[in-house]
């Protein structure tokens, strides 16, 4: 059933967004490094590696310099047009092709690069590789402005200690509670979040694992106080 909706909604999404896709193909071909698409190897279902497709938003060698696969607030590696694409999640649209191909589903854990995947404990790794990765999902919505957490390099050093353990709890919860109802709930929540930046999903799902106090304060600042340079 979910595969049927994955195919149907992805095709509808691509048709509706075709003018936007075509527009940014032209824009990206004329600006920045003139690179249109970004392909990156991710860990997929059953541990199989696949090429994730996005619009290019960062400099070509970004995964190999600086903070690598962690993006900071006001990261200098992000290209000017890329800032707009990332703000409204337009760079993610191309993953609808990954969904049609069968590498991904619309709702599931985010497909991780191998270095980030290896930050998780063995139990969580088993859950992740036995769940098809998604375009959006519980942790994707909650951490949708993740780069704002890493506005200071000290947060990069604490990624494994602070963020990864909580994402592990969220993905474990998702694995146990996933359903067709939650599938559509996540889709609508994702669309809602694009237009209402202050929306905090944690305030509406009371039965999910709670973040620790440090993360609570970060989320509160992200969603309530509208951090600088938003």
Backbone as CSV, one residue per row, in Angstrom:
resi,resn,N_x,N_y,N_z,CA_x,CA_y,CA_z,C_x,C_y,C_z
1,UNK,0.819,-1.207,0.000,0.000,0.000,0.000,0.861,1.270,0.000
2,UNK,1.865,1.297,0.890,2.730,2.477,0.965,3.502,2.675,-0.336
3,UNK,3.940,1.575,-0.946,4.664,1.685,-2.213,3.772,2.303,-3.289
4,UNK,2.498,1.948,-3.273,1.546,2.530,-4.232,1.480,4.048,-4.051
5,UNK,1.345,4.498,-2.795,1.270,5.934,-2.532,2.602,6.627,-2.818
6,UNK,3.721,5.928,-2.584,5.035,6.488,-2.923,5.099,6.840,-4.403
7,UNK,4.693,5.898,-5.240,4.746,6.096,-6.688,3.762,7.175,-7.120
8,UNK,2.521,7.078,-6.630,1.476,8.034,-7.014,1.845,9.461,-6.607
9,UNK,2.217,9.651,-5.343,2.515,10.993,-4.850,3.800,11.564,-5.456
10,UNK,4.772,10.699,-5.737,6.012,11.165,-6.362,5.758,11.653,-7.783
11,UNK,4.939,10.936,-8.507,4.610,11.343,-9.877,3.820,12.652,-9.875
12,UNK,2.871,12.770,-8.954,2.097,14.006,-8.846,3.023,15.167,-8.467
13,UNK,3.905,14.904,-7.504,4.844,15.925,-7.056,5.734,16.422,-8.175
14,UNK,6.256,15.502,-8.981,7.135,15.882,-10.088,6.382,16.669,-11.162
15,UNK,5.139,16.274,-11.417,4.339,17.001,-12.410,4.023,18.419,-11.936
16,UNK,3.617,18.528,-10.678,3.262,19.838,-10.121,4.491,20.742,-10.035
17,UNK,5.619,20.153,-9.648,6.836,20.938,-9.433,7.697,21.073,-10.678
18,UNK,7.248,20.541,-11.803,8.068,20.595,-13.019,8.502,22.017,-13.385
19,UNK,7.606,23.021,-13.344,8.052,24.391,-13.671,9.149,24.883,-12.727
20,UNK,9.038,24.529,-11.436,10.047,24.929,-10.453,11.363,24.219,-10.739
21,UNK,11.284,22.925,-11.030,12.481,22.146,-11.344,13.188,22.720,-12.574
22,UNK,12.414,22.976,-13.615,12.984,23.509,-14.865,13.621,24.874,-14.622
23,UNK,12.947,25.726,-13.837,13.455,27.062,-13.542,14.817,26.993,-12.854
24,UNK,14.937,26.133,-11.842,16.200,26.072,-11.109,17.292,25.320,-11.863
25,UNK,16.913,24.464,-12.786,17.921,23.867,-13.668,18.596,24.981,-14.483
26,UNK,17.792,25.907,-14.995,18.327,27.032,-15.763,19.178,27.930,-14.873
27,UNK,18.648,28.278,-13.690,19.359,29.173,-12.772,20.705,28.579,-12.353
28,UNK,20.710,27.311,-11.967,21.943,26.669,-11.505,22.966,26.504,-12.624
29,UNK,22.480,26.376,-13.855,23.394,26.234,-14.994,24.084,27.563,-15.335
30,UNK,23.561,28.652,-14.763,24.107,29.977,-15.075,24.809,30.633,-13.888
31,UNK,24.716,30.040,-12.708,25.263,30.677,-11.505,26.213,29.743,-10.756
32,UNK,26.902,30.311,-9.760,27.779,29.525,-8.893,28.816,28.746,-9.679
33,UNK,28.906,27.456,-9.388,29.850,26.591,-10.088,29.223,25.956,-11.324
34,UNK,27.993,26.392,-11.639,27.256,25.893,-12.804,27.053,24.383,-12.751
35,UNK,26.928,23.906,-11.564,26.626,22.493,-11.363,25.167,22.376,-10.951
36,UNK,24.406,21.517,-11.614,22.964,21.442,-11.386,22.603,20.407,-10.329
37,UNK,23.166,19.217,-10.452,22.782,18.134,-9.548,23.940,17.690,-8.656
38,UNK,23.553,17.178,-7.510,24.518,16.667,-6.536,24.162,15.214,-6.241
39,UNK,25.121,14.327,-6.450,24.927,12.913,-6.160,25.821,12.544,-4.977
40,UNK,25.251,11.823,-4.023,26.050,11.416,-2.876,25.657,10.013,-2.434
41,UNK,26.648,9.200,-2.136,26.374,7.830,-1.699,25.790,7.819,-0.295
42,UNK,24.682,7.120,-0.122,24.028,6.987,1.173,23.805,5.511,1.493
43,UNK,23.607,5.248,2.776,23.318,3.888,3.228,21.817,3.658,3.103
44,UNK,21.430,2.643,2.332,20.021,2.388,2.080,19.487,1.142,2.755
45,UNK,18.368,0.679,2.259,17.681,-0.498,2.800,18.577,-1.730,2.720
46,UNK,18.631,-2.458,3.832,19.471,-3.656,3.960,20.962,-3.332,3.826
47,UNK,21.307,-2.061,4.055,22.709,-1.653,4.002,23.227,-1.406,2.605
48,UNK,22.347,-1.527,1.600,22.766,-1.309,0.212,23.010,0.172,-0.034
49,UNK,24.140,0.493,-0.659,24.483,1.884,-0.950,23.754,2.337,-2.230
50,UNK,23.340,3.597,-2.238,22.720,4.155,-3.435,23.101,5.622,-3.570
51,UNK,22.889,6.173,-4.740,23.230,7.564,-5.021,22.013,8.459,-4.777
52,UNK,22.100,9.295,-3.758,21.040,10.254,-3.451,21.150,11.436,-4.410
53,UNK,20.016,11.883,-4.944,19.995,12.971,-5.910,19.400,14.235,-5.283
54,UNK,20.098,15.344,-5.429,19.619,16.646,-4.967,20.031,17.710,-5.974
55,UNK,19.410,18.896,-5.847,19.959,20.055,-6.538,21.255,20.437,-5.825
56,UNK,22.231,20.879,-6.566,23.498,21.296,-5.975,23.299,22.616,-5.230
57,UNK,23.669,22.640,-3.949,23.534,23.866,-3.151,24.857,24.298,-2.531
58,UNK,25.855,23.414,-2.554,27.142,23.711,-1.924,28.276,23.531,-2.930
59,UNK,29.427,24.031,-2.566,30.594,23.871,-3.427,30.897,22.389,-3.631
60,UNK,31.450,22.081,-4.790,31.588,20.691,-5.214,32.379,19.831,-4.242
61,UNK,33.417,20.365,-3.623,34.261,19.561,-2.736,33.854,19.672,-1.264
62,UNK,32.650,20.184,-0.985,32.192,20.418,0.389,32.245,19.187,1.292
63,UNK,31.888,17.979,0.805,31.919,16.811,1.683,33.321,16.428,2.168
64,UNK,34.336,17.063,1.595,35.713,16.707,1.941,36.465,17.823,2.669
65,UNK,35.776,18.944,2.925,36.445,20.048,3.612,35.615,20.527,4.799
66,UNK,36.242,21.264,5.693,35.538,21.855,6.827,34.860,20.822,7.699
67,UNK,33.571,21.029,7.945,32.796,20.108,8.791,32.200,18.957,7.991
68,UNK,32.629,18.820,6.745,32.257,17.698,5.872,30.745,17.565,5.718
69,UNK,30.137,16.494,6.242,28.713,16.247,6.003,27.794,16.907,7.025
70,UNK,28.355,17.764,7.864,27.549,18.543,8.799,27.584,19.988,8.341
71,UNK,26.404,20.574,8.117,26.321,21.945,7.630,26.057,22.901,8.784
72,UNK,26.842,23.978,8.842,26.702,24.979,9.888,25.770,26.104,9.466
73,UNK,25.311,26.872,10.450,24.570,28.083,10.159,25.513,29.050,9.433
74,UNK,25.031,29.636,8.334,25.839,30.552,7.525,27.112,29.885,7.008
75,UNK,27.018,28.612,6.683,28.150,27.856,6.173,28.639,28.477,4.865
76,UNK,29.920,28.810,4.807,30.484,29.484,3.634,30.541,28.572,2.414
77,UNK,30.350,27.279,2.617,30.373,26.355,1.481,29.070,26.383,0.694
78,UNK,28.003,26.937,1.297,26.697,27.006,0.630,26.704,28.148,-0.381
79,UNK,26.330,27.851,-1.612,26.292,28.849,-2.674,25.074,29.762,-2.514
80,UNK,25.112,30.979,-3.087,24.009,31.941,-2.918,22.629,31.378,-3.274
81,UNK,22.481,30.774,-4.437,21.191,30.185,-4.818,20.869,29.007,-3.895
82,UNK,21.913,28.309,-3.456,21.739,27.169,-2.570,21.066,27.534,-1.264
83,UNK,21.312,28.744,-0.769,20.685,29.186,0.480,19.169,29.200,0.344
84,UNK,18.693,29.695,-0.784,17.252,29.739,-1.031,16.693,28.324,-1.188
85,UNK,17.376,27.508,-1.949,16.924,26.136,-2.173,16.836,25.360,-0.861
86,UNK,17.813,25.545,0.004,17.849,24.832,1.276,16.788,25.356,2.244
87,UNK,16.563,26.668,2.227,15.589,27.272,3.134,14.202,26.699,2.912
88,UNK,13.823,26.531,1.643,12.488,26.036,1.310,12.483,24.559,0.909
89,UNK,13.609,23.881,1.159,13.734,22.444,0.908,13.536,22.068,-0.558
90,UNK,13.720,23.028,-1.462,13.550,22.746,-2.888,14.640,21.806,-3.390
91,UNK,15.808,21.849,-2.742,16.903,20.960,-3.155,16.565,19.492,-2.963
92,UNK,15.553,19.210,-2.127,15.178,17.824,-1.845,14.233,17.232,-2.894
93,UNK,13.635,18.090,-3.734,12.616,17.630,-4.681,13.113,16.491,-5.562
94,UNK,14.388,16.567,-5.968,14.904,15.572,-6.907,14.927,14.165,-6.338
95,UNK,14.808,14.049,-5.022,14.779,12.718,-4.405,13.498,11.955,-4.746
96,UNK,12.528,12.641,-5.326,11.331,11.946,-5.803,11.711,10.906,-6.857
97,UNK,12.805,11.165,-7.586,13.290,10.171,-8.551,13.867,8.949,-7.822
98,UNK,14.544,9.183,-6.679,15.028,8.067,-5.862,13.868,7.217,-5.357
99,UNK,12.749,7.890,-5.043,11.565,7.177,-4.555,10.961,6.337,-5.675
100,UNK,10.830,6.909,-6.864,10.290,6.159,-8.001,11.161,4.950,-8.328
101,UNK,12.454,5.127,-8.189,13.392,4.038,-8.463,13.282,2.930,-7.425
102,UNK,12.831,3.277,-6.211,12.689,2.280,-5.156,13.772,2.317,-4.103
103,UNK,14.721,3.265,-4.236,15.780,3.397,-3.233,15.243,3.966,-1.925
104,UNK,14.179,4.772,-2.039,13.636,5.472,-0.882,12.114,5.367,-0.857
105,UNK,11.543,5.777,0.270,10.108,5.951,0.405,9.877,7.419,0.748
106,UNK,8.641,7.866,0.788,8.405,9.271,1.125,8.632,9.515,2.611
107,UNK,8.185,8.596,3.457,8.326,8.755,4.913,9.185,7.640,5.489
108,UNK,10.276,8.021,6.115,11.184,7.055,6.718,12.379,7.773,7.313
109,UNK,13.321,7.055,7.875,14.549,7.694,8.400,15.337,8.327,7.260
110,UNK,15.999,9.436,7.510,16.803,10.052,6.473,17.931,9.125,6.055
111,UNK,18.199,9.003,4.739,19.333,8.200,4.289,20.631,8.879,4.706
112,UNK,21.491,8.139,5.378,22.685,8.723,5.982,23.942,8.442,5.171
113,UNK,24.886,9.375,5.251,26.211,9.096,4.722,26.852,8.069,5.659
114,UNK,27.832,7.361,5.167,28.407,6.275,5.960,29.045,6.770,7.259
115,UNK,29.667,7.947,7.228,30.308,8.451,8.444,29.289,8.793,9.528
116,UNK,28.150,9.370,9.134,27.096,9.672,10.110,26.429,8.379,10.578
117,UNK,26.199,7.454,9.651,25.608,6.154,9.995,26.438,5.446,11.068
118,UNK,27.752,5.535,10.956,28.639,4.857,11.901,28.684,5.505,13.279
119,UNK,28.039,6.659,13.441,27.943,7.274,14.761,26.894,6.592,15.637
120,UNK,25.994,5.836,15.005,24.914,5.195,15.749,25.371,3.885,16.380
121,UNK,24.680,3.495,17.454,24.982,2.222,18.096,24.473,1.085,17.230
122,UNK,24.922,-0.121,17.513,24.613,-1.292,16.680,23.112,-1.556,16.589
123,UNK,22.402,-1.407,17.705,20.955,-1.654,17.723,20.236,-0.713,16.764
124,UNK,20.598,0.563,16.796,19.958,1.546,15.927,20.334,1.312,14.468
125,UNK,21.571,0.923,14.213,21.991,0.617,12.842,21.118,-0.480,12.234
126,UNK,20.826,-1.503,13.031,19.991,-2.609,12.536,18.591,-2.121,12.191
127,UNK,18.059,-1.204,13.008,16.739,-0.640,12.741,16.776,0.189,11.464
128,UNK,17.813,1.003,11.306,17.929,1.886,10.153,18.023,1.114,8.837
129,UNK,18.826,0.070,8.805,19.003,-0.651,7.544,17.833,-1.593,7.234
130,UNK,16.967,-1.799,8.211,15.780,-2.635,7.974,14.529,-1.795,7.765
131,UNK,14.732,-0.487,7.606,13.645,0.440,7.294,14.073,1.255,6.085
132,UNK,13.252,1.279,5.046,13.637,2.019,3.842,13.761,3.509,4.167
133,UNK,14.863,4.144,3.781,15.051,5.568,4.082,14.031,6.442,3.365
134,UNK,13.725,7.602,3.972,12.660,8.439,3.440,13.063,9.863,3.107
135,UNK,12.253,10.474,2.268,12.417,11.885,1.921,12.158,12.758,3.147
136,UNK,11.187,12.359,3.937,10.890,13.044,5.184,10.549,11.992,6.232
137,UNK,10.360,12.437,7.448,10.082,11.507,8.536,10.073,12.237,9.862
138,UNK,9.943,11.498,10.927,9.851,12.090,12.256,11.072,12.937,12.592
139,UNK,12.259,12.353,12.495,13.469,13.106,12.839,13.760,14.201,11.817
140,UNK,13.352,13.977,10.560,13.577,14.996,9.523,12.785,16.263,9.815
141,UNK,11.547,16.104,10.286,10.710,17.258,10.600,11.226,17.966,11.849
142,UNK,11.553,17.194,12.877,12.023,17.778,14.138,13.364,18.485,13.953
143,UNK,14.251,17.895,13.140,15.577,18.484,12.904,15.659,19.159,11.542
144,UNK,14.549,19.711,11.076,14.515,20.269,9.716,15.452,21.456,9.544
145,UNK,15.729,22.185,10.613,16.671,23.308,10.549,17.939,22.951,11.308
146,UNK,18.411,21.757,11.072,19.537,21.216,11.821,20.771,22.107,11.784
147,UNK,20.984,22.760,10.661,22.191,23.589,10.554,22.209,24.722,11.580
148,UNK,21.026,25.115,12.052,20.970,26.177,13.057,21.536,25.710,14.398
149,UNK,21.471,24.417,14.649,22.043,23.869,15.881,23.554,24.008,15.839
150,UNK,24.110,23.918,14.641,25.560,23.917,14.488,26.086,25.281,14.074
151,UNK,25.545,26.320,14.708,26.007,27.662,14.415,27.355,27.945,15.072
152,UNK,27.767,27.061,15.973,29.071,27.173,16.618,29.767,25.819,16.500
153,UNK,31.078,25.836,16.318,31.786,24.582,16.076,31.726,23.618,17.260
154,UNK,31.476,24.134,18.455,31.387,23.240,19.611,30.248,22.252,19.424
155,UNK,29.221,22.654,18.681,28.111,21.754,18.453,28.494,20.628,17.492
156,UNK,29.408,20.922,16.578,29.869,19.875,15.670,30.533,18.760,16.478
157,UNK,31.337,19.156,17.447,32.027,18.175,18.289,31.043,17.376,19.139
158,UNK,29.886,17.980,19.444,28.897,17.318,20.296,27.822,16.583,19.492
159,UNK,27.958,16.570,18.164,26.926,15.934,17.329,26.661,14.491,17.761
160,UNK,27.739,13.744,17.931,27.588,12.340,18.296,26.975,12.180,19.677
161,UNK,27.322,13.095,20.589,26.842,12.989,21.964,25.436,13.555,22.150
162,UNK,25.104,14.605,21.423,23.853,15.322,21.650,22.734,14.924,20.690
163,UNK,23.015,14.953,19.390,21.978,14.763,18.379,21.737,13.293,18.035
164,UNK,22.819,12.563,17.791,22.686,11.171,17.371,21.884,10.315,18.347
165,UNK,22.121,10.392,19.657,21.336,9.565,20.589,19.830,9.856,20.534
166,UNK,19.478,11.139,20.355,18.049,11.471,20.300,17.441,11.017,18.981
167,UNK,18.182,11.189,17.883,17.678,10.682,16.601,17.491,9.169,16.658
168,UNK,18.371,8.486,17.364,18.255,7.032,17.510,16.947,6.668,18.204
169,UNK,16.591,7.421,19.237,15.328,7.183,19.954,14.130,7.442,19.043
170,UNK,14.213,8.500,18.248,13.118,8.836,17.336,12.933,7.765,16.267
171,UNK,14.033,7.276,15.713,13.933,6.258,14.667,13.450,4.923,15.238
172,UNK,13.820,4.632,16.477,13.324,3.417,17.136,11.819,3.525,17.349
173,UNK,11.367,4.702,17.785,9.932,4.933,17.980,9.200,4.812,16.648
174,UNK,9.759,5.421,15.603,9.138,5.358,14.277,9.007,3.917,13.798
175,UNK,10.047,3.131,14.005,10.050,1.736,13.587,8.916,0.942,14.240
176,UNK,8.593,1.289,15.477,7.549,0.571,16.229,6.149,1.111,15.952
177,UNK,6.061,2.358,15.529,4.754,3.012,15.411,4.378,3.426,13.990
178,UNK,5.162,3.037,13.013,4.883,3.437,11.639,3.559,2.837,11.155
179,UNK,2.803,3.627,10.422,1.509,3.183,9.885,1.139,4.089,8.718
180,UNK,0.101,3.730,7.992,-0.340,4.549,6.865,-0.839,5.904,7.361
181,UNK,-1.426,5.931,8.564,-1.894,7.196,9.138,-0.710,8.117,9.453
182,UNK,0.349,7.543,10.030,1.516,8.345,10.362,2.243,8.786,9.092
183,UNK,2.182,7.964,8.067,2.759,8.279,6.758,2.203,9.607,6.252
184,UNK,0.876,9.747,6.254,0.256,10.979,5.774,0.427,12.122,6.763
185,UNK,0.463,11.809,8.041,0.699,12.842,9.052,2.058,13.497,8.822
186,UNK,3.082,12.706,8.557,4.428,13.241,8.322,4.491,14.075,7.043
187,UNK,3.785,13.629,6.017,3.766,14.376,4.757,3.156,15.758,4.965
188,UNK,1.993,15.805,5.622,1.331,17.093,5.850,2.128,17.963,6.820
189,UNK,2.771,17.341,7.813,3.593,18.099,8.764,4.775,18.743,8.050
190,UNK,5.364,18.007,7.114,6.511,18.520,6.357,6.113,19.727,5.518
191,UNK,4.989,19.617,4.811,4.503,20.734,3.986,4.190,21.939,4.875
192,UNK,3.552,21.685,6.009,3.189,22.754,6.941,4.440,23.479,7.447
193,UNK,5.489,22.709,7.747,6.725,23.285,8.294,7.443,24.185,7.302
194,UNK,7.307,23.897,6.024,7.967,24.721,4.999,7.448,26.153,5.043
195,UNK,6.139,26.297,5.321,5.515,27.621,5.299,5.408,28.260,6.686
196,UNK,5.434,27.436,7.722,5.337,27.954,9.085,6.568,27.513,9.856
197,UNK,7.605,28.344,9.806,8.917,27.987,10.319,8.946,27.744,11.827
198,UNK,8.025,28.368,12.544,8.044,28.239,13.996,7.320,26.986,14.499
199,UNK,6.687,26.253,13.594,5.944,25.058,13.987,6.883,24.040,14.629
200,UNK,6.522,23.582,15.841,7.338,22.631,16.583,6.555,21.344,16.777
201,UNK,6.917,20.316,16.039,6.195,19.043,16.082,6.203,18.429,17.471
202,UNK,7.220,18.716,18.251,7.326,18.147,19.595,6.170,18.570,20.491
203,UNK,5.529,19.667,20.163,4.411,20.159,20.966,3.112,19.427,20.657
204,UNK,3.117,18.625,19.569,1.886,17.969,19.144,1.941,16.449,19.221
205,UNK,3.129,15.896,19.397,3.265,14.439,19.549,3.790,14.151,20.953
206,UNK,2.876,13.946,21.869,3.268,13.819,23.267,3.826,12.431,23.616
207,UNK,3.589,11.448,22.763,4.021,10.091,23.099,5.376,9.715,22.502
208,UNK,6.027,10.659,21.819,7.351,10.354,21.275,8.405,10.616,22.349
209,UNK,9.606,10.039,22.207,10.668,10.273,23.199,10.974,11.759,23.342
210,UNK,11.136,12.201,24.569,11.420,13.618,24.832,12.916,13.883,24.714
211,UNK,13.292,15.032,24.179,14.716,15.396,24.118,15.219,15.774,25.503
212,UNK,16.532,15.740,25.688,17.077,16.181,26.971,16.957,17.701,27.084
213,UNK,17.268,18.236,28.239,17.058,19.664,28.498,17.848,20.561,27.542
214,UNK,19.063,20.135,27.190,19.883,20.953,26.299,19.239,21.061,24.920
215,UNK,18.745,19.932,24.400,18.073,19.959,23.104,16.756,20.721,23.178
216,UNK,16.044,20.580,24.307,14.788,21.316,24.472,15.024,22.814,24.337
217,UNK,16.083,23.295,24.958,16.404,24.722,24.891,16.759,25.148,23.473
218,UNK,17.477,24.280,22.754,17.849,24.578,21.368,16.611,24.633,20.486
219,UNK,15.714,23.642,20.636,14.490,23.614,19.847,13.610,24.828,20.154
220,UNK,13.566,25.197,21.429,12.764,26.351,21.821,13.275,27.607,21.142
221,UNK,14.583,27.768,21.104,15.177,28.938,20.458,14.932,28.917,18.955
222,UNK,15.039,27.737,18.363,14.835,27.597,16.922,13.424,27.973,16.511
223,UNK,12.425,27.486,17.280,11.043,27.616,16.867,10.303,28.807,17.474
224,UNK,10.784,29.287,18.596,10.069,30.383,19.264,10.735,31.735,19.035
225,UNK,12.040,31.763,19.161,12.734,33.041,19.165,13.226,33.495,17.784
226,UNK,13.114,32.622,16.802,13.534,32.957,15.433,14.984,33.400,15.426
227,UNK,15.873,32.447,15.377,17.306,32.705,15.480,17.800,33.705,14.437
228,UNK,18.913,34.311,14.748,19.507,35.327,13.880,19.791,34.738,12.491
229,UNK,19.587,35.556,11.487,19.867,35.177,10.094,18.916,34.128,9.539
230,UNK,17.750,33.959,10.126,16.800,32.995,9.555,16.339,33.495,8.201
